[in-house]
Amino acid sequence: MEKDLNRLEFYGGEWVSFLPFIVFLILIIITTFHFGSISDGALWIPAFIALVIAFFFAKDKKHFANTIIKGMASEEAIIPIVCWLFAGVFSRILRTSGLANGIAGVAASIGIKGTFFIVISFIASAIFATASGTGFGTIAAGMGVLYPAGISLGAHPALLAGAIISGGAFGDNLAPISDTTICSATSQGVDVPGVVRSRLKYALTAGAITIIGIIIIGIGYDGSISTVEAIQYDPKTLLMLIPVALTIWIAIKSGDIIIATTIGSVISGATAILAGLIDFIQIDPAANITKEALIRVSGTGLDRTVDGVIYTGLNSMIQVIILALLLFGSIAIMRAGHGDVKLLNALEKIANSPRGAEFVISIMIIVLSGLMGLNAPAILAVGASFAKPLGQKYGISPYRVANLLDAQSNTFVYSLPWTPAVIYTIGFAKDSAAPLTATQITPYVLYAYAMLAVMFVTIILGIGRYDNMDKSKQASD
């Protein structure tokens, strides 16, 4: 048999390729229990140490090094990083303009605050994500505008952040233009509109459970960070809703968060400057020295320290970018070591009935997406090679299999502490009145757990197992 030249071999076999993730998780748990919390920057250390330890188990050290580089340089890694940079600048402009305070002031004046505001934030995020197909874009917009406003209105910080992430997960699951929707449908050879229609009942049920959960949890919060009684704002800040609306419209029409946030950053920056909400970025040493100035005066003369909305927007994303690069290196190691194949083959042997097949497909996608912190690659790994043959073997509708892949891949991938979605979120929260750690947010991404429960109940009861069978047979013919 011809040897796979791209395969990375380990002392101990294919299972050792999971070592970077195992070490990473163990170190996170130890650090969290020891210090009580862990920030996104602190996650670099376990992620780096995990790669170093795995290095010594690789038979070909040069191949190990090249695999890490390929993983970090892959399109899967670069696309979210570029999106984060552009979204970071856009979000910083909105934050500096005072838009969040304006929204909070208006909401307070009409009696919207606390938990009610969180419910509205979830619904708004879900609508935006469904229309635009971008979970990360939703998190950027929500954490940049809704989060600081909600804190001022007495909202539970972690619950609010979880609601925004939940809205992103809802849209990622349901949006026709979402990469997960497209991947799950095409991997099973079925049409995207039919898949979206058939999964609507699952998404809406999980969404309703999420809202109920928000209300129940939010009732017990006393709003200790609230400044609702003293919100004062410049009415001109509400002009910033114009570029926000335009950016959302562009994101929906183009389906590209980079295009949307590039144009949004230019329009929002121009609007803020013309309205007098922010100053034009200053480079002149003779300019008045302000908090936003790029030139600061020190005791020994001019200290040329870079600052301003563009710099701080880019800088706010550095920690999540470094962590993401390290994790993409670990993902590449697992794939090159065939750990994912080993796992899928082991799970496939467990299936011995339609219900068992659905459980196995679910476990496959949950484990892989949770470890990777990415859902579309996990769907591609599981969909055509494993889920489709299992579904055909046990007579399960391909629409149902597509729904299992998509729904289950939008659960833990949005809620586990090391995933890009959570790390991305705390990057936006860190400079706010209520900074958060990853472990604080994880319990409150309610949609992830609601969807998990909904899908496993449908597996047990057999709901949706034979949806659109006639339609799928026509497609195969």
C-alpha positions as CSV (number, residue, x, y, z in Angstrom):
1,M,0.0,0.0,0.0
2,E,1.3,3.4,-1.0
3,K,2.4,5.5,1.9
4,D,0.6,8.9,2.6
5,L,3.4,11.4,2.4
6,N,1.3,14.1,4.1
7,R,0.6,11.8,7.1
8,L,2.2,12.8,10.4
9,E,3.1,9.7,12.5
10,F,3.4,9.7,16.3
11,Y,4.9,7.4,18.8
12,G,1.8,5.7,20.2
13,G,-0.3,5.9,17.1
14,E,-3.0,8.1,15.6
15,W,-4.7,8.9,18.9
16,V,-1.6,10.8,20.0
17,S,-2.5,13.5,17.4
18,F,-5.2,14.6,19.8
19,L,-2.4,15.4,22.4
20,P,-2.3,19.2,21.7
21,F,-6.0,19.4,22.6
22,I,-5.8,17.1,25.6
23,V,-2.8,19.0,27.1
24,F,-4.5,22.3,26.3
25,L,-7.7,21.4,28.0
26,I,-5.9,20.0,31.1
27,L,-3.8,23.1,31.5
28,I,-6.9,25.3,31.1
29,I,-8.7,23.4,33.8
30,I,-5.7,23.5,36.2
31,T,-5.2,27.3,35.5
32,T,-8.9,28.0,36.0
33,F,-9.2,26.2,39.3
34,H,-5.9,27.7,40.5
35,F,-6.6,31.3,39.6
36,G,-10.4,31.3,39.5
37,S,-10.5,32.7,36.0
38,I,-8.5,32.8,32.8
39,S,-8.2,35.6,30.2
40,D,-7.8,35.2,26.4
41,G,-4.1,36.2,26.6
42,A,-3.5,33.6,29.4
43,L,-4.8,30.9,27.0
44,W,-1.7,31.4,24.8
45,I,0.4,29.6,27.3
46,P,-1.5,26.3,27.5
47,A,-2.0,26.4,23.7
48,F,1.8,26.9,23.1
49,I,2.9,24.3,25.7
50,A,0.5,21.8,24.2
51,L,2.2,22.1,20.8
52,V,5.7,21.8,22.4
53,I,4.8,18.6,24.3
54,A,3.2,17.0,21.2
55,F,6.4,17.9,19.2
56,F,8.4,15.3,21.2
57,F,5.9,12.5,20.3
58,A,6.2,13.2,16.5
59,K,8.4,10.8,14.6
60,D,9.3,13.4,12.0
61,K,10.0,16.7,13.7
62,K,10.5,18.6,10.5
63,H,7.1,17.4,9.2
64,F,5.5,18.4,12.6
65,A,6.9,21.9,12.2
66,N,5.8,22.3,8.6
67,T,2.3,21.0,9.6
68,I,2.0,23.7,12.2
69,I,3.0,26.3,9.6
70,K,0.5,25.0,7.1
71,G,-2.3,25.1,9.7
72,M,-1.5,28.6,10.7
73,A,-1.2,29.8,7.1
74,S,-4.3,27.9,5.9
75,E,-7.3,29.8,4.4
76,E,-9.4,28.5,7.3
77,A,-7.1,30.3,9.7
78,I,-6.6,33.5,7.7
79,I,-10.2,34.3,6.8
80,P,-11.5,34.7,10.4
81,I,-8.3,36.6,11.4
82,V,-8.8,39.2,8.6
83,C,-12.5,39.4,9.6
84,W,-11.6,40.1,13.2
85,L,-9.2,42.9,12.3
86,F,-11.7,44.8,10.1
87,A,-14.5,44.2,12.6
88,G,-12.3,45.3,15.5
89,V,-11.8,48.7,13.9
90,F,-15.5,49.1,13.0
91,S,-16.5,48.2,16.5
92,R,-14.0,50.6,18.1
93,I,-15.3,53.5,16.0
94,L,-18.8,52.8,17.1
95,R,-17.7,52.5,20.7
96,T,-15.7,55.8,20.7
97,S,-18.5,57.7,19.1
98,G,-20.8,57.0,22.1
99,L,-23.5,55.1,20.2
100,A,-23.9,52.5,22.9
101,N,-24.6,55.3,25.4
102,G,-27.1,56.8,23.1
103,I,-28.9,53.5,22.6
104,A,-28.9,53.0,26.4
105,G,-30.3,56.4,27.0
106,V,-33.1,56.0,24.5
107,A,-33.9,52.5,25.9
108,A,-34.0,53.8,29.4
109,S,-36.3,56.6,28.5
110,I,-38.9,54.1,27.2
111,G,-38.5,51.7,30.0
112,I,-36.4,49.0,28.4
113,K,-33.6,47.7,30.7
114,G,-32.1,44.7,32.4
115,T,-33.3,41.3,31.3
116,F,-35.8,42.8,28.8
117,F,-32.9,44.4,27.0
118,I,-31.1,41.0,26.9
119,V,-34.1,39.4,25.2
120,I,-34.2,42.1,22.6
121,S,-30.4,41.7,22.1
122,F,-30.8,38.0,21.4
123,I,-33.7,38.5,19.0
124,A,-31.8,41.4,17.2
125,S,-28.6,39.3,17.0
126,A,-30.5,36.3,15.7
127,I,-32.2,38.3,13.0
128,F,-28.9,39.9,11.9
129,A,-27.1,36.6,11.9
130,T,-29.9,34.9,9.9
131,A,-29.9,37.7,7.3
132,S,-26.1,38.0,7.0
133,G,-25.0,34.4,7.6
134,T,-22.2,35.5,9.8
135,G,-21.9,34.5,13.5
136,F,-18.6,36.4,14.0
137,G,-20.0,39.6,12.3
138,T,-23.0,39.3,14.7
139,I,-20.7,39.1,17.7
140,A,-18.7,42.1,16.6
141,A,-21.8,44.2,16.1
142,G,-23.5,43.0,19.2
143,M,-20.5,43.3,21.5
144,G,-19.6,46.7,20.1
145,V,-23.0,48.3,20.5
146,L,-25.5,46.2,22.5
147,Y,-23.1,45.0,25.2
148,P,-22.0,48.3,26.6
149,A,-25.5,49.7,26.3
150,G,-26.9,46.7,28.1
151,I,-24.4,47.0,31.0
152,S,-25.5,50.6,31.5
153,L,-29.1,49.4,31.6
154,G,-28.4,46.9,34.4
155,A,-28.2,43.7,32.3
156,H,-26.4,40.6,33.6
157,P,-23.0,40.9,31.7
158,A,-22.3,37.3,31.1
159,L,-25.9,36.5,30.2
160,L,-25.9,39.5,27.7
161,A,-22.7,38.3,26.1
162,G,-24.1,34.8,25.9
163,A,-27.3,36.1,24.4
164,I,-25.4,37.9,21.6
165,I,-23.3,34.7,20.9
166,S,-26.6,32.7,21.0
167,G,-28.0,35.0,18.3
168,G,-25.0,34.4,16.2
169,A,-25.3,30.7,16.6
170,F,-29.0,30.8,15.7
171,G,-28.3,32.6,12.4
172,D,-25.3,30.4,11.6
173,N,-27.6,27.4,12.0
174,L,-30.5,28.9,10.0
175,A,-29.1,31.3,7.4
176,P,-29.3,30.1,3.8
177,I,-25.9,31.8,3.0
178,S,-24.2,30.5,6.1
179,D,-21.1,28.3,5.3
180,T,-22.5,25.6,7.7
181,T,-25.8,25.5,5.9
182,I,-24.2,25.3,2.5
183,C,-21.6,22.6,3.7
184,S,-24.3,20.5,5.4
185,A,-26.7,20.6,2.4
186,T,-24.1,19.9,-0.3
187,S,-22.4,17.1,1.7
188,Q,-25.7,15.2,1.6
189,G,-26.6,16.2,-2.0
190,V,-29.8,18.2,-1.1
191,D,-31.0,21.7,-1.8
192,V,-30.3,24.5,0.6
193,P,-33.8,26.0,0.6
194,G,-35.3,22.6,1.5
195,V,-32.8,22.1,4.3
196,V,-33.5,25.6,5.7
197,R,-37.3,25.0,5.7
198,S,-36.9,21.6,7.4
199,R,-34.6,22.9,10.2
200,L,-36.8,25.9,11.0
201,K,-38.7,24.0,13.6
202,Y,-35.5,23.0,15.5
203,A,-34.1,26.5,15.4
204,L,-37.3,28.2,16.6
205,T,-37.8,25.8,19.4
206,A,-34.2,26.2,20.6
207,G,-34.7,30.0,20.3
208,A,-37.8,30.0,22.4
209,I,-36.1,27.9,25.1
210,T,-33.2,30.4,25.0
211,I,-35.6,33.3,25.6
212,I,-37.2,31.5,28.5
213,G,-33.8,30.7,30.0
214,I,-32.7,34.4,29.7
215,I,-35.8,35.5,31.6
216,I,-35.5,32.9,34.3
217,I,-31.8,33.6,34.9
218,G,-32.1,37.4,34.5
219,I,-34.8,37.7,37.2
220,G,-32.2,36.9,39.9
221,Y,-29.7,39.6,38.8
222,D,-29.7,42.8,40.8
223,G,-28.1,45.0,38.1
224,S,-25.2,46.1,40.3
225,I,-23.3,47.6,37.4
226,S,-26.3,49.6,36.2
227,T,-26.0,53.3,35.6
228,V,-29.5,53.5,34.3
229,E,-30.6,56.3,36.5
230,A,-27.7,58.5,35.4
231,I,-27.5,57.9,31.6
232,Q,-26.7,61.1,29.8
233,Y,-25.9,61.1,26.1
234,D,-25.4,63.3,23.1
235,P,-28.5,62.9,20.8
236,K,-26.1,63.2,17.8
237,T,-24.7,59.8,18.7
238,L,-27.9,58.3,17.3
239,L,-26.7,59.4,13.8
240,M,-24.3,56.5,14.1
241,L,-27.2,54.2,13.6
242,I,-27.1,55.2,9.9
243,P,-23.7,53.6,9.2
244,V,-24.7,50.7,11.3
245,A,-27.8,50.1,9.3
246,L,-25.9,50.5,6.0
247,T,-23.2,48.1,7.2
248,I,-25.8,45.5,8.1
249,W,-27.5,46.0,4.7
250,I,-24.2,45.5,2.9
251,A,-23.4,42.4,5.0
252,I,-26.8,40.9,4.1
253,K,-26.5,41.8,0.4
254,S,-22.8,40.8,0.0
255,G,-22.6,38.0,2.5
256,D,-19.0,39.2,3.2
257,I,-18.2,40.7,6.6
258,I,-14.9,42.2,5.3
259,I,-16.6,44.2,2.6
260,A,-19.3,45.3,5.0
261,T,-17.0,46.4,7.8
262,T,-14.5,48.1,5.4
263,I,-17.3,50.3,4.0
264,G,-18.8,50.5,7.5
265,S,-15.6,51.8,9.1
266,V,-15.2,54.5,6.4
267,I,-18.8,55.7,6.6
268,S,-19.0,55.5,10.4
269,G,-15.7,57.3,10.8
270,A,-16.8,60.1,8.5
271,T,-20.2,60.3,10.2
272,A,-18.6,60.5,13.7
273,I,-16.1,63.2,12.6
274,L,-18.7,65.3,10.8
275,A,-21.0,65.1,13.8
276,G,-18.2,66.1,16.1
277,L,-18.4,62.9,18.1
278,I,-14.7,62.0,17.6
279,D,-11.7,64.1,16.4
280,F,-9.8,63.3,13.2
281,I,-6.8,61.1,14.1
282,Q,-4.0,63.5,15.2
283,I,-0.4,63.1,14.2
284,D,0.8,66.7,14.5
285,P,3.0,67.1,17.6
286,A,1.7,70.6,18.0
287,A,-1.9,69.4,18.3
288,N,-3.7,69.6,21.6
289,I,-2.9,66.5,23.6
290,T,-6.1,64.5,24.3
291,K,-6.8,61.0,25.4
292,E,-7.2,59.9,21.8
293,A,-4.2,61.8,20.4
294,L,-1.5,59.9,18.7
295,I,1.2,62.0,20.4
296,R,1.5,62.0,24.1
297,V,3.7,64.3,26.2
298,S,6.0,62.6,28.8
299,G,8.2,64.2,31.4
300,T,11.2,64.1,29.1
301,G,9.6,65.4,25.9
302,L,7.4,64.0,23.2
303,D,6.7,60.3,23.6
304,R,5.5,59.1,20.2
305,T,3.0,56.5,21.3
306,V,0.5,55.2,18.8
307,D,-3.1,55.5,19.8
308,G,-6.5,56.2,18.3
309,V,-9.5,54.3,17.1
310,I,-7.7,52.4,14.3
311,Y,-4.8,51.3,16.4
312,T,-6.9,50.4,19.4
313,G,-9.4,48.5,17.2
314,L,-6.6,46.5,15.6
315,N,-4.8,46.0,18.9
316,S,-8.0,44.7,20.6
317,M,-7.9,41.7,18.3
318,I,-4.3,40.7,18.8
319,Q,-4.9,38.3,21.7
320,V,-7.6,36.3,19.9
321,I,-5.6,36.2,16.7
322,I,-2.5,34.7,18.5
323,L,-4.7,32.1,20.2
324,A,-6.4,31.3,17.0
325,L,-3.1,30.7,15.2
326,L,-2.0,28.3,17.9
327,L,-5.3,26.4,17.8
328,F,-5.2,26.2,14.0
329,G,-1.7,24.6,14.4
330,S,-3.2,22.0,16.8
331,I,-6.0,21.3,14.3
332,A,-3.5,20.7,11.5
333,I,-1.6,18.3,13.8
334,M,-4.7,16.3,14.5
335,R,-5.7,16.1,10.9
336,A,-2.2,15.2,9.6
337,G,-2.0,12.5,12.3
338,H,-5.3,11.1,11.2
339,G,-6.8,11.5,14.7
340,D,-10.1,12.7,13.2
341,V,-10.3,9.6,11.0
342,K,-9.5,7.4,13.9
343,L,-12.2,9.0,16.0
344,L,-14.8,8.8,13.2
345,N,-14.0,5.1,12.4
346,A,-14.3,4.2,16.1
347,L,-17.7,5.9,16.4
348,E,-19.1,4.5,13.2
349,K,-18.8,1.0,14.6
350,I,-21.3,1.9,17.4
351,A,-24.2,2.6,15.0
352,N,-26.5,-0.4,14.7
353,S,-29.9,1.3,14.1
354,P,-31.4,4.5,12.7
355,R,-31.4,6.0,16.2
356,G,-27.9,4.8,16.9
357,A,-26.7,6.2,13.6
358,E,-28.1,9.6,14.4
359,F,-26.5,9.5,17.8
360,V,-23.1,8.6,16.2
361,I,-23.4,11.4,13.6
362,S,-24.2,13.9,16.4
363,I,-21.3,12.8,18.6
364,M,-18.9,12.9,15.6
365,I,-19.8,16.5,14.7
366,I,-20.0,17.7,18.3
367,V,-16.6,16.3,19.3
368,L,-14.8,17.5,16.2
369,S,-16.3,20.9,16.0
370,G,-15.8,21.4,19.8
371,L,-12.2,20.4,19.6
372,M,-11.5,22.5,16.5
373,G,-13.5,25.5,17.5
374,L,-14.8,25.5,13.9
375,N,-18.0,24.1,12.5
376,A,-17.8,24.2,8.7
377,P,-14.5,22.2,8.5
378,A,-16.0,19.6,11.0
379,I,-19.0,19.3,8.7
380,L,-16.8,18.7,5.7
381,A,-14.8,16.1,7.6
382,V,-17.9,14.2,8.8
383,G,-20.5,14.9,6.1
384,A,-19.8,13.1,2.9
385,S,-17.4,10.4,4.1
386,F,-19.2,9.2,7.3
387,A,-22.6,10.8,7.8
388,K,-23.9,10.3,4.3
389,P,-23.1,6.5,4.1
390,L,-24.6,6.0,7.6
391,G,-27.7,7.8,6.7
392,Q,-28.2,5.8,3.5
393,K,-27.5,2.5,5.3
394,Y,-30.2,3.1,7.8
395,G,-32.7,4.9,5.5
396,I,-32.4,8.3,7.2
397,S,-33.5,11.3,5.1
398,P,-30.5,13.3,3.8
399,Y,-32.3,16.4,4.9
400,R,-32.4,15.1,8.4
401,V,-28.6,14.2,8.3
402,A,-27.9,17.7,7.0
403,N,-29.9,19.1,9.9
404,L,-28.0,17.0,12.4
405,L,-24.7,18.1,11.0
406,D,-25.5,21.8,11.1
407,A,-27.5,22.0,14.3
408,Q,-25.1,19.9,16.4
409,S,-22.1,21.8,14.9
410,N,-23.6,25.1,16.3
411,T,-23.6,24.0,19.9
412,F,-20.3,23.5,21.7
413,V,-18.4,25.4,19.0
414,Y,-20.1,28.6,20.3
415,S,-19.8,27.9,24.0
416,L,-16.6,26.1,25.0
417,P,-14.0,28.4,26.6
418,W,-11.3,27.9,24.0
419,T,-13.4,28.4,20.9
420,P,-12.8,31.4,18.7
421,A,-16.4,32.6,19.3
422,V,-16.0,32.9,23.0
423,I,-12.4,34.3,22.9
424,Y,-13.6,36.8,20.3
425,T,-16.3,37.9,22.6
426,I,-14.1,38.5,25.6
427,G,-11.8,40.6,23.4
428,F,-14.7,43.1,22.9
429,A,-15.7,43.0,26.5
430,K,-12.2,43.5,28.1
431,D,-12.2,47.3,27.8
432,S,-15.8,47.7,28.9
433,A,-17.3,48.4,32.3
434,A,-17.8,44.6,32.8
435,P,-14.9,42.6,31.4
436,L,-15.4,38.9,31.2
437,T,-13.4,35.7,31.1
438,A,-14.1,32.8,28.8
439,T,-15.3,30.5,31.7
440,Q,-17.8,33.2,32.8
441,I,-19.5,33.3,29.4
442,T,-19.6,29.6,28.7
443,P,-22.6,28.7,31.0
444,Y,-24.7,31.5,29.4
445,V,-24.6,30.6,25.7
446,L,-28.0,29.2,26.2
447,Y,-28.9,28.6,22.6
448,A,-26.0,26.1,22.3
449,Y,-27.4,24.0,25.1
450,A,-31.0,24.4,24.0
451,M,-30.2,23.2,20.5
452,L,-28.3,20.3,21.9
453,A,-31.3,19.3,24.0
454,V,-33.7,19.8,21.1
455,M,-31.7,17.6,18.7
456,F,-31.2,14.8,21.1
457,V,-34.9,14.7,22.0
458,T,-35.7,14.5,18.3
459,I,-33.3,11.6,18.0
460,I,-34.9,9.7,20.8
461,L,-38.4,10.4,19.5
462,G,-37.5,9.9,15.8
463,I,-38.8,13.4,14.9
464,G,-37.7,14.5,11.4
465,R,-35.9,11.2,10.6
466,Y,-37.9,10.7,7.3
467,D,-38.6,14.3,6.4
468,N,-38.7,15.0,2.6
469,M,-37.8,11.4,1.8
470,D,-39.7,11.5,-1.5
471,K,-37.9,14.8,-2.4
472,S,-34.5,13.3,-1.6
473,K,-35.2,10.2,-3.7
474,Q,-36.2,12.5,-6.7
475,A,-32.9,14.4,-6.2
476,S,-30.9,11.2,-6.3
477,D,-32.7,9.9,-9.3
